[in-house]
Amino acid sequence: MSESQTTLRLGIVDTETTGFSHEDDRLIQVALILPQPNTPVEEWPVFNQYCNPGIPIPATASAVHHITDLDVAQAPPVESLVEDLVGFIRAHAADIDALVAHNAPFDRGFLPALSDHAWIDTRRWAQHLIPEAPGFSNQVLRYHLGCDVPKTYKGRTLEAHDALADVIVTSRIAQNLMRMHHDAGHDLSVDGVRSVCERPLMIESFPFGKHRGVAVSDVIKKDPGYVRWALSNIEDMDADLKATLIKRSPDALLSAIAGSDTNEDSASPSSMAREELFARSAQPADPSRSVRSARFGV
């Protein structure tokens, strides 16, 4: 990408599934759309297919996306859909710098055949660029950013939690984020966007355990032993939560966790402890730990 370019060529992806689990649940629908500049949405290249998941669709899932067993009874199997999707992407490879999804770990987890592609998460991108937004679901960002989204597509009404409708909304969000990213002076390349997205986000309340819902700052102050235990023992802790605890914990707590030398001859034991813990927290988090709360509330 040249320095004069202010856009990326994105393949916007969304999935609908039987549930949250990448191990136990299955795909039902996949949509992928390729936004084109100065072109009506209905003329953009699009992939949109349903498949038979091979397992019953729970009522709790149907209540979100309104797809039932009857709707996909005659649809091809998951493997056939994925094969067609891979073929579509291969045919348009020259037009795709990266794949994009809103809460990308969820969709990427159901599409392992696409794991070699670069992915960008618009939810996380927005959390970094517009932290003041009232929420970060697709639909909240759609209205917060004033996205121009058509209500119909080729005579079909577009409704939230239909994969095709959602990729159109995500495409408009991504266009806004690209402009904001460029205007903020960031490098508008795939690596530049991913670099911003990978920065830690500060978590305001504890998401699990006996302090679930309690402000992180209060937990650190009132129960430092629990924080010490969590940082020392939860190996797959969400990377953002770990970074938050490390940043906000007092030096003495971090030194104790890291096992740093706290004698007077040590030049900076607390900074050493913090650096060591940040190094530990740099490992990729398990995506399934962060997608459940974000997925069907969007």
Residue pairs with C-beta under 8 A, 6 or more apart in sequence:
1 8
1 97
1 188
1 189
5 188
6 178
6 179
6 182
6 188
7 37
7 175
7 178
7 188
8 97
8 98
8 178
8 188
8 189
8 190
8 193
9 34
9 95
9 96
9 97
10 34
10 35
10 96
10 97
10 98
10 99
10 100
10 120
10 171
10 174
11 32
11 33
11 34
11 89
11 92
11 95
11 96
11 98
11 99
11 100
12 32
12 33
12 34
12 35
12 99
12 100
12 101
12 167
12 168
12 170
12 171
12 174
13 30
13 31
13 32
13 99
13 100
13 101
13 107
13 111
13 114
13 167
14 30
14 31
14 32
14 101
14 102
14 107
14 163
14 164
14 166
14 167
14 170
15 27
15 28
15 29
15 30
15 101
15 106
15 107
15 110
15 111
15 163
16 27
16 28
16 29
16 30
16 65
16 67
16 161
16 162
16 163
17 25
17 26
17 27
17 28
17 53
17 61
17 110
18 25
18 26
18 28
18 53
18 55
18 56
18 57
18 58
18 61
19 25
19 58
19 60
19 61
20 106
20 288
20 291
20 292
20 295
20 296
21 288
22 109
22 110
22 288
25 53
25 55
25 110
26 53
26 54
26 55
26 78
27 51
27 53
27 78
27 81
27 82
27 110
27 111
28 50
28 51
28 53
28 57
28 61
28 65
28 67
28 72
29 48
29 49
29 50
29 51
29 65
29 67
29 162
29 163
30 47
30 48
30 49
30 51
30 81
30 82
30 85
30 111
30 163
31 46
31 47
31 48
31 49
31 163
31 164
31 166
31 167
32 46
32 47
32 48
32 85
32 88
32 89
32 99
32 167
33 44
33 45
33 46
33 47
33 164
33 167
33 168
33 171
34 44
34 45
34 46
34 92
34 95
34 96
35 44
35 171
35 174
35 175
36 43
36 44
36 45
41 150
41 153
41 168
41 171
42 150
42 153
42 154
45 92
45 95
46 164
47 84
47 85
47 88
48 163
48 164
49 75
49 76
49 81
49 84
49 85
50 67
50 71
50 72
50 75
50 81
51 72
51 75
51 76
51 77
51 78
51 80
51 81
52 72
52 73
52 74
52 75
52 76
52 77
52 78
53 72
53 78
54 77
54 78
56 69
57 67
57 68
57 69
57 72
61 67
62 68
64 161
64 296
65 161
65 162
65 163
66 159
66 161
66 162
82 111
82 113
85 111
85 113
85 114
86 113
86 114
89 96
89 114
89 117
96 117
97 118
97 190
98 117
98 118
98 119
98 120
98 190
98 193
99 108
99 114
99 117
99 118
99 119
99 120
100 119
100 120
100 121
100 122
100 170
100 174
101 107
101 108
101 119
101 121
101 122
101 170
102 121
102 122
102 123
102 137
102 138
102 166
102 169
102 170
102 173
102 298
103 121
103 123
103 291
103 294
103 295
103 298
104 119
104 120
104 121
104 122
104 123
104 124
105 121
105 287
105 288
105 290
105 291
106 287
106 291
106 294
106 295
108 114
108 115
108 119
108 287
109 287
109 288
109 291
118 190
118 194
120 174
120 190
120 193
120 194
120 197
121 197
122 141
122 170
122 173
122 174
122 177
123 136
123 137
123 294
123 298
124 197
124 201
125 174
125 177
125 181
125 193
125 196
125 197
126 133
126 136
126 141
126 173
126 177
127 136
127 201
128 196
128 197
128 199
128 201
129 177
129 180
129 181
129 184
129 196
130 144
130 145
130 180
133 140
133 141
133 144
134 140
134 144
135 141
135 144
136 294
137 297
137 298
138 160
138 166
138 169
138 170
138 173
138 298
139 160
139 169
139 298
141 147
141 173
142 149
142 169
142 172
142 173
145 172
145 173
145 176
147 169
147 172
147 173
147 176
148 172
149 158
149 168
149 169
149 172
150 158
150 168
151 157
151 158
152 158
153 164
153 165
153 168
158 164
158 165
158 168
159 165
160 166
160 169
178 188
181 188
181 192
181 193
181 196
182 188
186 192
186 193
186 196
187 195
200 239
200 240
200 243
200 244
200 247
201 240
201 243
201 244
202 240
202 243
202 244
202 247
203 216
203 238
203 240
203 241
203 244
204 215
204 216
205 213
205 214
205 215
205 216
206 212
206 213
206 214
206 215
206 216
206 219
206 241
207 238
207 241
207 293
209 226
209 230
210 226
211 219
211 223
211 226
216 241
216 244
216 245
216 248
217 248
219 226
219 227
220 227
220 245
220 248
220 249
220 250
220 253
224 249
224 250
224 253
227 245
227 249
227 253
228 253
228 256
228 257
230 237
230 245
231 237
231 242
231 245
231 246
231 249
231 257
231 277
232 257
236 285
236 286
236 289
237 281
237 285
238 285
238 289
238 290
239 281
239 282
239 283
239 284
239 285
240 285
240 290
242 277
242 280
242 281
243 278
243 281
246 254
246 274
246 277
246 278
246 281
251 269
251 270
251 273
251 274
252 262
252 270
254 260
254 270
254 273
254 274
254 277
255 262
255 269
255 270
255 272
255 273
257 273
257 277
258 272
258 273
258 274
258 276
258 277
260 266
260 269
260 270
260 272
260 273
260 276
261 269
261 272
262 269
263 269
266 272
